[in-house]
Amino acid sequence: MARFIGVGSLLVSVAVGEAPVALRDVRFAYGEREILKGVDLSVQRGQVVAILGGSGCGKTTLLRLIGGHLRAGSGKVEVSGHDMAVLRRGELYELRRRMGMLFQFGALFTDLTVFENVAFPLREHTDLPPELVHDLVLMKLHAVGLRGAEHLRTAELSGGMARRVALARTVALDPMLILYDEPFAGLDPISLGVIGQLIRRLNDALGASSIVVTHDVHESMAIVDYIYFVSDGRIVAEGTPEQIRASEDPFVCQFVNARADGPVPFHYPAPPYAESLFGRGAA
């Protein structure tokens, strides 16, 4: 069952009664290299949740597990009440149609126009008539402020415009879950602010849930409902933006305030400096 709401000129369908995203004691490894070490997190319907952490800590792996591109070594990943580990291929593809994914740097089709990029998922996954596809594409582009750019090629777009086109394509099918992989990467301050506000507004308009993997602490805290900090494959801190700002946790303080040294050390492990300079056994 769905209801419809309008935000400006954006008309969207809102799924009713969707279950949250939930990960319980999730572990994952690439061969012998353990990436996730017992992760627990949940995303409630309507929330925008940020996953923060340094490079290589397992953030993007979490997105791939939630999207069904990887399967956990142990633990449980549930999306909309479905255990991702037991879904058959057809069931997984059907569930993915209800998800949107904004890839890092947008991943637009370079040989297509702005209009064709946004129309692609509608043509690929629906049997809608061309007239309705046309109207839906213009609605999505209008929602991100780019209805007038429908005829442009991707090479003619600025970085911020390209990210907005990618966002319009991400929400083309009115997803119930939207995954963002570093949506703020490489953007100027104005574009960064625009993308952040669009993530919040589109999530609210769709009645969806959004998971934002990012390094950008301050922009994410301005738009999200809840934050998880990941370090060395584990959730090391979590809370609302207000709780995170007030936190005295050493890792949170180092990350939020961009301190060079702390729980994440500045120096890579090495023998004593004198030993390296003057030879083993030096005073």
Residue pairs with C-beta under 8 A, 6 or more apart in sequence:
1 15
1 16
1 17
2 13
2 14
2 15
2 16
3 13
3 14
3 16
4 11
4 12
4 13
4 14
5 11
5 12
5 14
5 205
5 207
6 12
7 143
7 201
7 204
7 205
8 142
8 143
9 139
9 142
9 143
10 139
10 140
10 142
10 143
10 202
10 205
11 139
12 174
12 205
12 206
12 207
13 174
14 206
14 207
15 98
15 176
15 207
18 45
18 80
18 176
18 209
19 45
19 78
19 80
19 81
20 42
20 43
20 44
20 45
20 209
21 42
21 43
21 66
21 78
21 79
21 80
21 177
21 209
21 211
22 41
22 42
22 43
22 76
22 77
22 78
23 39
23 40
23 41
23 42
23 62
23 65
23 66
23 75
23 76
23 77
23 78
24 40
24 75
24 76
24 78
25 38
25 39
25 40
25 74
25 75
25 76
26 36
26 38
26 39
26 40
26 62
26 65
26 72
26 74
26 75
26 76
26 77
27 34
27 36
27 37
27 38
27 39
27 72
27 73
27 74
27 75
28 34
28 35
28 36
28 58
28 61
28 65
28 70
28 72
28 73
29 35
29 36
29 73
34 233
35 58
35 61
35 233
36 58
36 61
36 62
36 65
36 72
36 233
36 234
37 232
37 233
37 234
38 75
38 234
39 58
39 62
39 75
39 230
39 233
39 234
39 235
40 235
41 49
41 51
41 62
41 228
41 235
41 238
43 49
43 177
43 209
43 211
43 226
44 209
45 207
45 209
46 203
46 204
46 207
46 208
46 209
47 209
47 210
47 224
47 225
47 226
48 199
48 200
48 203
48 209
48 210
48 212
48 223
48 224
48 225
49 209
49 210
49 211
49 212
49 224
49 225
49 226
49 227
49 228
50 211
50 212
50 213
50 214
50 220
50 221
50 224
50 226
50 227
50 228
51 59
51 62
51 63
51 211
51 212
51 213
51 214
51 227
51 228
51 230
52 59
52 214
52 215
52 217
52 220
52 227
52 228
52 229
52 230
52 255
53 59
53 229
53 230
53 231
53 255
54 215
54 231
54 255
54 264
55 215
57 230
57 231
57 232
57 233
58 230
58 233
59 213
59 230
60 181
60 213
61 70
62 213
62 230
63 101
63 179
63 181
63 211
63 213
64 70
65 71
65 72
65 77
65 84
66 77
66 79
66 84
66 177
66 179
66 211
67 96
67 99
67 101
67 179
68 79
68 84
68 87
68 92
68 95
68 96
71 84
71 85
72 84
72 85
76 83
76 85
77 83
77 84
77 85
78 84
79 95
79 99
79 177
80 95
80 98
80 176
80 177
82 91
82 95
84 92
87 95
97 125
97 173
98 173
98 175
98 176
98 177
99 175
99 176
99 177
99 178
99 179
100 170
100 171
100 172
100 173
100 175
100 177
100 178
100 179
100 208
101 170
101 178
101 179
101 181
102 163
102 166
102 167
102 170
102 178
102 179
102 180
102 181
102 183
103 166
103 181
104 181
104 182
104 183
104 185
105 162
105 163
105 185
105 186
106 162
106 163
106 165
106 166
107 166
108 117
108 154
108 162
108 165
108 166
108 169
109 116
109 117
109 120
109 154
110 153
110 154
110 155
112 120
112 153
112 154
113 150
113 151
113 152
113 153
114 141
114 146
114 149
114 150
114 151
114 152
114 153
114 154
114 157
114 165
115 137
115 141
115 150
115 151
117 154
117 165
117 166
117 169
118 137
118 140
118 141
118 165
118 168
118 169
118 172
119 133
119 134
119 137
119 172
120 169
120 172
121 169
121 172
121 173
122 128
122 133
122 136
122 137
122 172
122 173
123 133
125 173
126 133
126 173
128 136
136 172
137 150
137 168
137 172
138 147
138 150
140 168
140 169
140 171
140 172
141 147
141 149
141 150
141 165
141 168
143 168
143 171
143 198
143 202
143 205
144 164
144 165
144 167
144 168
144 198
145 164
145 194
146 161
146 164
146 165
146 168
149 157
149 161
149 165
154 162
154 165
157 165
158 191
159 186
159 187
159 188
159 191
160 187
160 188
160 190
160 191
160 194
160 195
163 183
163 187
163 191
163 195
164 194
164 195
164 198
167 183
167 195
167 198
167 199
167 202
170 178
171 178
171 202
171 206
174 206
175 206
175 208
176 206
176 207
176 208
176 209
177 208
177 209
177 210
177 211
178 199
178 202
178 203
178 206
178 208
178 209
178 210
178 211
179 210
179 211
179 213
180 199
180 210
180 211
180 212
180 213
180 214
181 213
182 213
182 214
182 215
183 195
183 199
183 212
183 214
184 192
184 195
184 196
184 214
184 215
184 216
184 219
184 220
185 215
187 195
192 216
192 219
193 219
196 219
196 220
196 222
196 223
197 223
199 210
199 212
199 223
200 223
202 208
203 209
203 210
212 220
212 224
214 220
217 255
217 256
220 227
221 227
221 241
221 244
221 245
222 241
224 241
225 240
226 238
226 239
226 240
227 238
227 239
227 240
227 241
227 244
228 235
228 237
228 238
229 235
229 236
229 237
229 238
229 251
229 252
229 255
230 236
231 251
231 263
231 264
236 249
236 251
237 244
237 247
237 249
237 251
237 252
239 247
244 252
244 256
245 256
247 253
247 256
250 262
250 263
251 262
251 263
251 264
253 259
253 262
254 261
254 262
254 263
254 264
255 264
260 266
261 267
270 276
274 282
274 283
275 281
275 282
